Amino acid sequence: MKVTGLSWTAFRLPLRTPFRTSAGEITCREGLLLRLTTGADVVGLGEASPHPALGIQGVHEAEGALSRLAPGLLGADVERLTVGLPDAVPAALACALDTAALDAIARAGGVPLARLLTGAPRAAVPVNAAIAADSDAEAASQATAARAAGFTCVKLKVGMAPNPEGERQRTAAVRAALGPDVTLRLDANGAWTVEQAIRTIRCLEEFGLEYVEQPVAPGDLEGMARVRRDTGVPIAADEDVAGVAAARRVLETGAAGILVIKPMVVGGLRPAMEIAAMAGRAGASVVVTTTIDAGIGVAAALHLAAALPGRIPACGLATGSLLTADIIARPLEAREGRMALPGGPGLGVELDERALTRYATAQEVQK
């Protein structure tokens, strides 16, 4: 199949409530909805929602890069669309192009996208609830709601308390609300120094933690390796997993035994599969998460998680409920702590054109 057209629409989706982490506050998700038209009259969908930390500038950069690339992509073989993309292409845009190409190929073949990544994808993926709160009471309330909704794994955002005792109080409140049978993991978003991380994690070990994610600032792999050696809790890398080469460095330095893979950050589903395979060879686990994406991005991450081999930890895909609305007709939801792979070919989701029009921030651009 050849690419016969590309069009995209910028959108902005407000969050229901601000999502607060040690790295800042997220109040909306902005991105680009990409449509890739082929000569077989099949349309593949992709989403480029740059990491929230990049702000609206990330969207502008992705759109500018797409405008420059689009003329040269017309007539290209869909299967090789992302081969040879310039290194400077924003990761979220590379993800959108990769997703749209795979969606088109899978739709044309009448199979779920996950089948292009593996021969036998799982039918459903275990997922975690995410807690990001201003107070211990609110964190406990969210934990209670997550348990009632059937989640068996919860990720608590930490790194915002002034000292280890403050972190201990919040973690204790959440653990008490969850009970002993719900898995609890923490995410510091790189908030601590190496010494603070070691001291704080030791203070929290009694709460039966599955792992602590990104305890120190990204880039300090030696420091994170030290935290891993000097504490009794498994360590996961997130912000340090910014692509295939970056993930390799995490594994080579022994900085983490778990890699958090975000398709929007690593540049697509196929690079993510490469990272997962590399992690498997090194004896490390992987957890697939979104960056609080709109529905197309969530669907892509879900297909990726469904394609991973063996037993996988709960993935961070149940983020659609954080948004006030979505741009797909049937938003993907977690039920009893699992998300089912959509039926139908490709991503298995369809655009809600009215919602896209409502939340669009600019006219559709066509090439």
C-alpha positions in Angstrom: 0.0 0.0 0.0 1.1 3.5 -0.7 0.4 6.7 1.2 -2.0 8.9 -0.8 -2.8 11.5 1.9 -2.0 12.8 5.3 -4.1 15.1 7.4 -4.0 16.2 11.0 -6.0 18.1 13.6 -4.6 19.7 16.8 -6.7 19.1 19.9 -6.9 20.0 23.6 -8.7 17.8 26.1 -9.1 19.2 29.7 -8.5 16.9 32.7 -11.4 16.5 35.2 -9.1 17.6 38.0 -5.4 18.7 38.0 -3.0 15.7 38.1 -0.2 16.7 40.4 3.2 15.0 40.6 6.6 16.1 41.8 7.4 17.2 38.3 4.4 19.6 38.1 0.7 19.8 37.5 -1.1 18.6 34.4 -4.5 20.3 33.6 -5.0 19.2 29.9 -3.6 17.0 27.2 -2.7 18.6 23.9 -1.8 16.8 20.7 -2.4 16.0 17.1 -4.8 13.5 15.6 -3.2 12.0 12.4 -5.1 10.4 9.5 -3.1 8.4 7.0 -4.9 7.6 3.7 -3.8 4.8 1.5 -4.3 3.9 -2.1 -6.6 1.0 -0.9 -8.9 3.6 0.6 -7.9 2.5 4.1 -7.4 5.2 6.7 -4.9 4.6 9.6 -5.1 6.7 12.7 -2.2 7.9 14.9 -1.8 10.3 17.8 1.1 12.6 18.6 0.6 13.9 22.1 4.1 15.0 23.3 4.9 14.5 26.9 3.0 17.0 29.1 6.3 18.4 30.4 6.9 19.8 26.9 3.8 21.9 27.1 2.2 23.4 24.0 5.6 24.0 22.5 5.9 20.2 22.1 2.7 20.2 20.0 4.0 23.1 17.8 7.3 21.3 17.2 5.5 18.1 16.2 3.2 19.9 13.9 6.0 21.8 12.3 8.0 18.7 11.7 4.9 16.9 10.3 4.3 19.8 7.9 7.9 19.5 6.6 7.8 15.7 6.4 4.4 15.2 4.8 5.1 16.1 1.2 8.0 13.6 1.2 5.8 10.8 2.7 3.2 10.9 0.0 3.7 7.9 -2.3 5.8 6.1 0.3 5.2 2.4 1.1 3.1 2.3 4.3 5.0 -0.7 5.7 8.2 1.3 5.5 6.8 4.7 6.4 9.0 5.3 9.5 12.2 3.8 8.1 14.8 6.4 7.8 13.0 9.2 9.6 15.4 11.9 10.7 16.7 11.6 14.2 15.3 15.1 14.9 11.7 14.0 14.4 9.9 14.4 17.8 9.2 11.0 19.4 5.5 11.6 19.7 5.3 12.3 16.0 7.3 9.2 15.2 4.8 7.3 17.4 1.8 8.7 15.5 3.3 7.8 12.1 4.2 4.3 13.3 0.7 3.8 14.8 -1.1 5.1 11.8 0.9 2.9 9.4 0.3 -0.2 11.5 -3.4 0.6 11.9 -3.8 0.9 8.2 -1.9 -2.3 7.5 -4.0 -4.2 10.1 -7.3 -2.7 8.9 -6.5 -3.7 5.4 -5.7 -7.3 6.5 -8.7 -7.5 8.8 -6.7 -8.3 11.9 -6.1 -6.5 15.2 -3.0 -4.3 15.3 -1.5 -6.4 18.0 -1.4 -9.4 15.6 1.2 -7.5 13.6 3.4 -7.3 16.7 2.9 -10.9 17.8 1.1 -14.0 16.6 -1.0 -14.5 19.6 -1.9 -11.3 21.6 -3.6 -11.6 24.9 -7.3 -10.7 25.1 -7.0 -8.4 28.0 -4.2 -6.5 29.9 -4.0 -6.0 33.7 -3.9 -2.3 34.5 -3.2 -0.1 37.5 -5.0 2.9 38.9 -3.0 6.1 39.4 -3.2 8.3 42.5 -2.0 11.9 42.4 -3.4 13.9 45.3 -2.9 17.1 47.3 -3.4 15.5 50.7 -3.1 12.2 52.5 -6.9 12.1 53.0 -7.5 12.7 49.2 -4.9 10.0 48.4 -6.7 7.6 50.7 -10.0 8.4 49.2 -8.7 7.7 45.7 -7.3 4.5 46.9 -10.6 3.4 48.4 -12.3 4.2 45.1 -9.7 2.3 43.1 -10.2 -0.8 45.3 -14.0 -0.5 45.0 -13.6 -0.3 41.2 -11.8 -3.6 41.2 -8.2 -2.5 40.6 -5.7 -4.9 42.1 -2.7 -2.6 41.5 -2.3 1.1 42.4 0.5 3.5 41.6 0.9 6.4 44.1 2.7 9.5 43.1 5.2 10.5 45.7 8.2 12.9 45.9 6.1 15.9 47.0 6.4 15.6 50.8 9.1 17.7 52.6 10.7 14.7 54.3 10.6 10.8 54.5 8.1 10.9 57.3 5.7 12.9 55.2 6.1 10.3 52.4 5.6 7.6 55.0 2.3 9.1 56.2 0.9 9.3 52.8 2.0 5.8 51.8 0.6 4.4 55.1 -2.8 6.1 54.5 -3.0 4.6 51.0 -1.9 1.2 52.1 -4.5 1.2 54.9 -7.2 2.2 52.4 -6.1 -0.5 49.9 -5.7 -3.3 52.4 -2.9 -5.9 52.1 -4.0 -7.7 49.0 -3.8 -4.8 46.5 -0.4 -4.3 44.9 1.2 -0.9 45.6 3.9 0.8 43.6 5.3 4.3 44.0 6.5 6.9 41.4 8.8 9.7 42.5 9.2 11.2 39.0 12.9 11.8 39.8 12.3 14.0 42.8 14.9 12.7 45.2 18.7 12.8 45.5 20.4 9.5 45.8 20.7 9.8 49.6 17.1 11.0 50.0 15.9 8.1 47.8 17.8 5.5 49.9 16.6 7.0 53.2 13.0 7.4 52.0 12.6 4.0 50.4 14.0 2.3 53.5 11.4 4.1 55.5 8.7 2.8 53.1 9.7 -0.8 52.7 7.3 -2.0 55.4 4.3 -1.2 53.1 5.1 -4.1 50.8 6.0 -2.1 47.6 6.1 -3.8 44.2 8.6 -1.2 43.1 9.6 2.4 43.2 9.7 4.2 39.8 12.3 6.8 38.9 13.5 7.6 42.4 16.3 10.0 41.2 16.6 12.5 38.4 16.9 11.1 34.9 20.4 10.9 33.7 21.9 9.7 37.0 22.0 6.0 36.2 24.9 5.3 38.5 23.0 7.0 41.3 19.9 4.9 40.5 22.0 1.8 40.4 23.2 2.6 43.9 19.6 3.1 45.1 18.8 -0.3 43.7 21.8 -1.9 45.5 21.2 -0.2 48.8 17.4 -0.8 49.3 15.2 -3.8 49.4 12.6 -2.6 46.9 12.8 -3.2 43.1 13.6 -0.1 41.1 11.9 0.9 37.8 13.2 3.4 35.2 10.7 5.7 33.5 12.1 9.1 32.4 15.4 7.4 31.6 13.7 5.1 29.0 13.6 7.7 26.3 14.3 5.4 23.4 16.1 2.2 22.4 19.6 3.5 23.1 18.6 5.0 26.4 16.9 1.8 27.5 20.0 -0.1 26.7 22.1 2.2 28.9 19.7 1.6 31.8 20.1 -2.1 31.4 23.9 -2.0 31.0 24.4 0.1 34.1 22.1 -2.1 36.2 20.1 1.1 37.1 16.7 -0.7 37.1 15.2 -4.2 36.8 12.0 -2.8 35.4 11.6 -0.6 32.3 8.5 1.7 31.9 7.8 2.0 28.2 5.7 4.9 26.9 5.2 4.6 23.1 4.8 8.4 22.9 8.3 8.8 24.4 10.2 6.0 22.7 8.9 6.8 19.2 6.3 4.2 18.5 5.2 0.6 18.9 7.9 -1.1 17.0 10.7 0.7 18.9 8.8 -0.2 22.1 8.8 -3.9 21.1 12.5 -3.7 20.5 13.0 -2.4 24.0 10.8 -5.1 25.5 12.7 -7.8 23.7 16.0 -6.3 24.9 14.7 -6.1 28.5 13.6 -9.8 28.3 17.1 -10.9 27.2 18.5 -9.0 30.2 16.1 -10.6 32.6 14.2 -7.3 33.2 10.5 -6.7 33.3 8.5 -4.0 31.3 5.5 -2.0 32.1 3.6 -0.2 29.3 2.0 3.2 30.2 0.5 6.1 28.4 1.4 9.8 29.0 -2.3 10.5 29.8 -3.0 10.2 26.0 -6.3 10.6 24.2 -8.1 7.4 23.0 -5.9 6.7 19.9 -2.7 6.8 22.0 -4.3 4.6 24.7 -5.5 2.1 22.1 -2.0 1.9 20.6 -0.4 1.3 24.0 -3.0 -1.3 24.8 -2.2 -3.2 21.6 1.5 -3.0 22.5 0.9 -4.4 26.0 -1.3 -7.2 24.6 1.6 -8.2 22.3 4.1 -8.7 25.1 5.1 -12.3 25.8 4.5 -14.1 29.1 3.1 -12.8 32.3 3.3 -9.0 32.5 2.8 -6.6 35.5 -0.2 -4.3 35.5 0.2 -1.5 32.9 -0.5 2.2 33.2 -3.3 2.4 30.6 -6.3 3.3 32.6 -5.9 7.0 32.2 -8.8 7.9 29.9 -11.0 8.6 32.9 -8.7 11.5 33.9 -10.0 13.4 30.8 -13.3 15.2 30.6 -13.9 13.8 27.2 -12.2 11.7 24.5 -12.0 11.8 20.7 -12.9 8.2 20.1 -16.5 7.0 19.9 -16.2 4.4 22.7 -13.5 5.3 25.2 -11.4 2.4 26.5 -12.3 1.6 30.1 -10.9 -0.7 32.8 -13.2 -3.3 34.3 -12.1 -5.1 37.4 -8.5 -4.0 36.9 -8.2 -5.2 33.3 -8.6 -3.6 29.9 -9.9 -5.8 27.0 -8.3 -5.5 23.6 -10.9 -3.9 21.3 -12.6 -6.1 18.7 -12.3 -5.4 15.1 -9.3 -4.7 12.8 -6.5 -2.3 13.4 -6.7 -0.3 16.6 -10.3 -1.4 16.9 -11.5 2.1 17.7 -13.2 4.8 15.7 -13.0 8.6 15.9 -15.8 10.6 17.4 -15.9 13.3 14.8 -18.1 15.6 16.8 -15.8 15.5 19.8 -12.8 16.1 17.6 -14.4 19.2 16.2 -15.4 20.4 19.6 -11.9 20.0 21.1 -10.0 21.0 18.0 -7.7 24.0 18.4 -7.1 24.5 14.7 -8.5 23.7 11.3 -7.6 20.3 9.9 -4.4 20.4 7.7 -4.3 18.2 4.7 -1.4 17.1 2.4 
